Amino acid sequence: MENYFNYAKVKQYLENPAVKTVITLSVWALIFVLVFWLIRLFSTPRYYRTVKPVSDGQVSQYLTNYILPELHNKSQYGQPFDIVLSQDGINDIIVRHIDADSLHRAGFSDLSVTFKKGKLLVTGKTSYYGLDFITTAVLKPYIDKKGRFRPGVADVLAGKSSIPFADEILKRRILDRLASISDDSNIAGVVGTLFSGEKTEPVFKLNNKKLRIEEITIRNGEVAINFLPQ
């Protein structure tokens, strides 16, 4: 078979000064992007916080004194209502209802959430082959047109860098670990719902009443949830 590949022309083309310049600049640009990605990989996001677990055996007062009474009282009227949850309040629930020892055995620490406009950031510290990373799962939860809850797992970050190879296998691994660390089955269920990536019916029972989540609006530092009693 005749070989139509002209090595001489290719060599001549590559020796062209303009082509050499383009190739050199491209290589340096690639190196710069790679170095920049690696630096951000070990960087600390501004929203990361060191979390001190609370093990006094008491439930979160934010849960018992605010969330549950708000749900109970507002659901009595049979009309749609909103509840605004604060970032600090949700983190208080996490530090009291996530078992710190189980979290450590699963390879995580400093688990917390951050509410940014349109995004829910679940952050924690983990290690991989002896290297410490601050990992973040970026979620954009919403209710779709059919009224089903979508967790919207949008990205997985290490430091400040997106991990392009963090496919469904990595997301499932995070799900399996986090869903097994809570000493509260309800918390584990919430974790499972968030990270499974599957659509679910956003309906739950409270005092023999059904409440459906109609809309989720995430703002900086808080999330507003619209409920419809059924």
C-alpha positions in Angstrom: 0.0 0.0 0.0 1.3 3.4 -1.0 2.2 5.7 1.8 0.7 9.2 1.2 2.1 10.7 4.4 4.7 13.2 3.4 7.2 13.4 6.3 9.3 16.0 4.6 6.4 18.4 4.3 5.4 17.8 7.9 9.0 18.5 9.0 9.2 21.6 6.8 5.9 22.8 8.3 7.0 22.3 11.9 10.3 24.2 11.2 8.3 27.2 10.2 9.1 30.0 12.7 5.4 31.0 13.0 4.4 27.4 13.7 7.2 26.9 16.2 6.0 30.0 18.0 2.4 28.8 18.2 3.5 25.4 19.4 5.7 26.9 22.1 3.1 29.3 23.3 0.5 26.5 23.4 2.8 24.2 25.5 3.5 27.1 27.9 -0.2 27.9 28.2 -1.0 24.2 28.9 1.7 24.1 31.6 0.4 27.4 33.1 -3.2 26.0 33.2 -2.0 22.7 34.8 0.1 24.5 37.5 -2.8 26.9 38.2 -5.2 24.0 38.5 -2.8 22.2 40.9 -2.3 25.3 43.1 -6.1 25.7 43.4 -6.4 22.0 44.1 -4.7 22.6 47.5 -6.1 26.0 48.1 -8.6 26.7 50.9 -12.0 28.1 49.8 -13.2 31.2 51.6 -16.3 29.4 52.8 -14.4 26.6 54.5 -14.7 26.5 58.2 -13.1 24.4 61.0 -16.0 22.5 62.7 -15.9 21.5 66.3 -18.4 18.6 66.9 -20.8 18.9 69.8 -21.2 15.7 71.8 -23.3 16.9 74.9 -26.1 14.6 74.0 -28.6 17.5 73.4 -30.5 18.0 70.2 -30.2 21.2 68.2 -32.4 23.9 69.7 -32.6 25.4 66.2 -34.4 22.2 65.2 -36.7 21.9 68.2 -37.3 25.5 69.0 -37.6 27.0 65.5 -38.0 24.5 62.6 -40.5 22.1 64.1 -42.7 24.8 65.7 -42.7 26.8 62.5 -43.7 23.7 60.5 -46.4 22.8 63.0 -47.9 26.2 63.5 -47.9 27.3 59.8 -49.3 24.0 58.5 -52.4 24.4 60.7 -54.0 26.9 58.3 -53.9 24.7 55.2 -52.4 27.4 53.1 -49.0 27.6 51.4 -46.3 29.0 53.6 -42.6 29.7 53.7 -39.9 28.8 56.2 -36.5 30.5 56.0 -33.6 28.4 57.2 -30.3 30.0 58.2 -26.9 28.7 57.3 -25.8 28.8 61.0 -28.9 27.0 62.1 -28.4 24.1 59.7 -24.8 23.8 60.7 -25.8 23.6 64.3 -28.0 20.6 63.4 -25.1 19.0 61.6 -22.6 19.3 64.4 -25.1 17.8 66.9 -26.6 15.1 64.7 -23.6 13.8 62.8 -21.5 11.4 64.8 -17.9 12.8 64.8 -16.2 9.4 65.2 -18.1 7.8 62.4 -17.3 10.8 60.3 -13.6 10.4 61.0 -13.7 6.7 60.2 -15.3 7.5 56.9 -12.3 9.7 56.1 -14.0 13.1 56.6 -13.9 16.0 59.1 -15.1 19.6 59.4 -18.4 18.8 57.6 -20.5 22.0 57.0 -22.9 23.6 54.5 -22.8 27.0 52.9 -25.7 28.8 51.2 -24.7 30.9 48.2 -27.1 32.4 45.8 -28.6 29.4 43.9 -26.1 26.9 45.3 -25.8 24.6 48.3 -22.1 23.8 49.1 -21.4 20.8 51.2 -17.8 21.0 52.4 -15.5 18.8 54.4 -11.9 17.8 54.7 -10.6 14.4 53.5 -7.3 12.7 52.6 -6.2 10.8 49.6 -2.9 8.9 49.5 -1.7 10.9 52.5 -2.6 14.3 51.0 -5.3 16.5 52.6 -8.0 18.0 50.5 -10.9 20.3 51.2 -13.7 18.8 49.1 -16.9 20.5 48.1 -20.1 19.1 46.5 -21.9 21.9 44.7 -25.7 21.3 44.6 -28.4 23.3 42.9 -31.6 21.7 44.3 -34.9 22.6 42.7 -38.4 21.3 42.1 -38.9 20.3 38.5 -42.0 21.0 36.4 -43.6 17.7 37.5 -43.3 18.7 41.2 -40.4 16.3 42.0 -37.3 17.2 43.9 -34.0 17.3 42.1 -30.8 17.6 44.2 -28.9 19.0 41.2 -25.4 17.7 42.0 -23.6 20.2 39.7 -19.9 19.8 40.5 -17.3 18.3 42.9 -14.4 20.5 43.9 -11.0 19.7 45.5 -9.8 23.0 47.0 -10.9 25.5 44.5 -10.5 23.3 41.4 -13.2 21.4 39.7 -12.5 17.6 39.3 -13.4 16.8 35.7 -13.1 13.1 36.3 -15.4 13.1 39.4 -18.2 11.2 37.6 -21.1 9.3 39.1 -18.8 6.7 40.8 -17.2 9.5 42.9 -20.6 10.9 43.7 -21.9 7.5 44.8 -18.8 7.0 47.0 -19.5 10.3 48.8 -23.1 9.3 49.1 -22.3 5.9 50.6 -19.8 7.4 53.1 -22.0 10.3 54.3 -25.2 8.4 54.4 -23.6 6.0 56.9 -22.1 8.4 59.4 -25.2 9.8 61.0 -26.6 8.5 64.3 -30.0 9.9 63.1 -31.8 7.9 60.3 -33.6 11.0 59.2 -30.4 12.9 58.7 -29.0 9.9 56.8 -32.1 10.0 54.6 -31.6 13.6 53.8 -28.0 13.0 52.9 -29.0 10.1 50.7 -31.6 12.2 48.9 -29.2 15.1 48.2 -26.4 13.0 46.8 -28.3 10.2 45.0 -29.0 12.5 42.1 -32.4 10.9 41.7 -35.7 12.6 41.6 -38.0 12.1 44.6 -41.4 13.2 45.7 -40.9 16.1 48.1 -43.6 15.1 50.5 -43.3 14.2 54.2 -45.5 13.8 57.1 -45.7 16.0 60.2 -48.2 15.3 63.0 -50.4 13.2 60.6 -50.3 16.0 58.0 -48.6 15.8 54.6 -46.4 18.7 53.5 -45.2 19.1 50.0 -42.2 21.3 49.1 -43.3 23.6 46.2 -40.2 25.7 45.7 -36.6 26.1 47.0 -34.9 29.5 46.9 -31.2 29.6 48.0 -29.8 33.0 48.9 -26.6 34.0 50.6 -26.6 32.7 54.1 -30.2 31.2 54.0 -32.6 29.1 52.1 -36.4 29.7 51.7 -38.6 26.7 51.3 -42.2 27.0 50.2 -44.5 24.3 51.6 -48.0 23.3 50.6 -50.1 21.4 53.2 -52.0 18.4 51.7 
